[in-house]
Amino acid sequence: MALLVHILACAFGLGSWVAVNGLWVELPLIVNTLPEGWELPSYLTVIIQLANLGPLLVTVMYKLCPGHLKEQVVIYLILSIGVLSCILLAFFWDKTTIVAGVSHSTAFFIITFFLSLVDCTSSVTFLPFMMQFPAKYVTTYFIGEGLSGFIPGIIALAQGVGIAKCVNSSHTAGNHTDGNVWSLHTEYLPPNFSTEVFFFFLAAMMCISLSAFVALNRLPRIYELSTENLVPDSVASVSSGLDNPGAETDGVKCYREGAVQSTPLLTGPKHSVYQLTFIYFMVVWVNAAANGLLPSVQTYSCMPYGNLAYHLSAALASVANPVACTIAMFFQNRSLVFLGVLTILGTGFGSYNMAMAAMSPCPLLQGSAVGETIIVLSWLFFTGTLSYVKVMVGVILRDQSHSALVWCGAAAQTGSLVGSIVMFPLVNVYRLFTSGDFCNTKCPL
């Protein structure tokens, strides 16, 4: 029976962030089809921010009507919406409409909003439901939640990416049949399986999560509520509904994993006002960079090196995040000096990524294997180092006090929101970043 509950708890956790994580790792294939092109990630970061209305509404209901909001009903609803949205996405992701004379991916944006709403709301509903079980099953749930980022990344790597080739084509100039104009255009060979198949895979994972929840909900209630401090405190950090894991979807997840791993019965050393100020500054900056600033320009940073570089950067970053969280669970270093150095190191990788995006479509070492390797590794280490910092900050503030962890969520969401809002006009209004074409972009040697 215990093994069955562990399996169900892990499967239930798969549905927490699998949809949004799946969208991000599939972007290297999507950006070549949708009319927004390289600007697409900047739209997604803002849409995910708007989806935080879901957990905010649930949190308000918790506060205003305590005991009246049933997690089971909300979970049934959001998981059903998640399954339906993934299926609709498979059919309508490439459908466009004309808005103000410009073609836009309206269907994709609307469905993405609902998927983000599902995943964001899971942060404030899934864990309270899991509190009905002993703490060991909550840990298993967190493993499943980590796999919700890991598995889509692995599947995306198996999917591969369409190799670009230049095709010389001609069209008639004017009304003269003998005046053909020749031009190069880029064609992408199909990946190992289509985007539609990938979205159906996401729908299947959501179905697994829904089925696991149904089974968990029907188990005989032979368990006692966990009375350990670690679960309520971690729930408090989640129930604030303030974090945004959306851009790389990792904030609340890492804080909760870190909080669960911290010692519940021992109080950590209290920090001074200056130390707390530094900690909260790290929270704001790390989340602004990881959830807003850099994801908005990942296409400009990676696509000049080729579709494969972008594909590997997105997929490996999705895998690096849960791996970094797992490392932080077993190898904890709470030194503020160490975390500060790690933040600077991650910022350095992020600065390189941003610099390459600013130089698009002709970044450094373009067209060389060395350049492609560096940009992929830079994104990998950027995600990994900052994910570790997020976890350890959550651990530190969890031991500081309950309110400190709640303010941590507020600071994280503030950083994510500011990062997304700052980048959207820079990318879409002022056009500070320039897209390119694999076949027609000519860069100086």
C-alpha positions, 0 to 999 in steps of 0.5 A: 500500500505504501509503495502504491501511495508513493507512485501515485504521489509522484504521478500526481506531482507530474501535473504541476508544471509539465505544461508550461515546462513543455511549452518552453522546451518546444519553443525552438520548433514553434518560433519558426512557424508562428508569426511572432518569430523570435519575439514569442518568448517575451510574450510568454513571460508576460502571459505567465505573469497574468496567469498568477491571477489564479493563485492570487484568487485562490489565496484570497478565497483561503483568507476570506472563506477559510474552510469553504474552498475545497482543494479537491474541487479546484484540483479536479477543475484545473487538471481537467482544464490542463488536459483539455488545453493540451489537446486543443493546443495540439490542434490549434497551436499554429492557427493565426488571426489578424489583429490590427492588420497584423497576424498573431498567434491568438489561439496559442496565446489564449491556450497558453494562458489557461495552461499557465493558469493551471500550473500556477494555481497548482502551487497553492492547491496541490501541496495543501491536498498532499498535507493529508498524507505523512511527510514522506509522501510529500517528499515523493510528490516533490520528486514528481514535481521535479520530473515535470520539468525533467521529463519534457526536457528529455523528450524534447532532446529525443524529439530533436530539431529540424535541421535548416537548409537553404533552398534557392527558389525563383518567382516571376518579377512583375508581369514578365514571364522571362524575368525570374528573380532567384532568392534563398529561403530557409527550410527546416527538415522535420524533427523525429516527431511533430509538435502535435505529438509532443503536445499530445504527450503533455496531455497524456502526462496531465491525464496521468496526474489527474488519474493519480489524483482521483486514486489518491482522493479515493484512498481510505483516509487511514493517514493522520495529518502531518504535524511536522513544522516543515509542511505548514511552513512550506505551504505558507510559502506556496499559499502566498501565490506570489512566485512565478516559475513560468519563464523557466518555471522553478521558483515556488518548486525550488523554495518548497523543495528547499524548505522541505529539506531543512531541519524542522525542529532547529532554528537557524541563526538569525540574520542582521537587517543588512544580511536580510536586505542582501538576501532579499536583493538576491531573491529579486535579482535572481528571479528577475534574471531567470524568470523575466530578463533572459528568457525573453531574449533566449531566441536572440541569444541562441538562434543566430547559432542555429536551431540546434543550439537553441534546442539544446539550450532550452532542453538542457536548461529545463533538465538543469533546473530540477538537477540543481534543486536536487543537488541543493537538497543534499549539498547545502551551503548557507554561506551568504558569501558563497551564495553571493559569489554564485549569484555573481557567477550566474549573472556573468553567464546571464550577461554573456547570454544577454550580450549575444542577444544584443549582438544578434543576428551576428554574435561572437563566434557565429557559425563555429562549433565553439560558439555553439558550445559556449552559448549552450553551456552558458545557458546551462550554467546560468539556469543551474547556478541561479536555481541553486541560489533560489533553493538555498535562499528558501532554506535560509529564510525558512529557518528565519521565520514564517513571515520571512518565507512569505516575503521571499515569495513576494520578492520573487514575484516582484523580480519576475514581474519587473523583469518581464515588464521591462523586457517586453517593450524593449523587444516588441516596441523599441525593437532593440533586438534584431532577428536574423535569417539562417540563409540571408543574414550576412555577418562581417568576418 
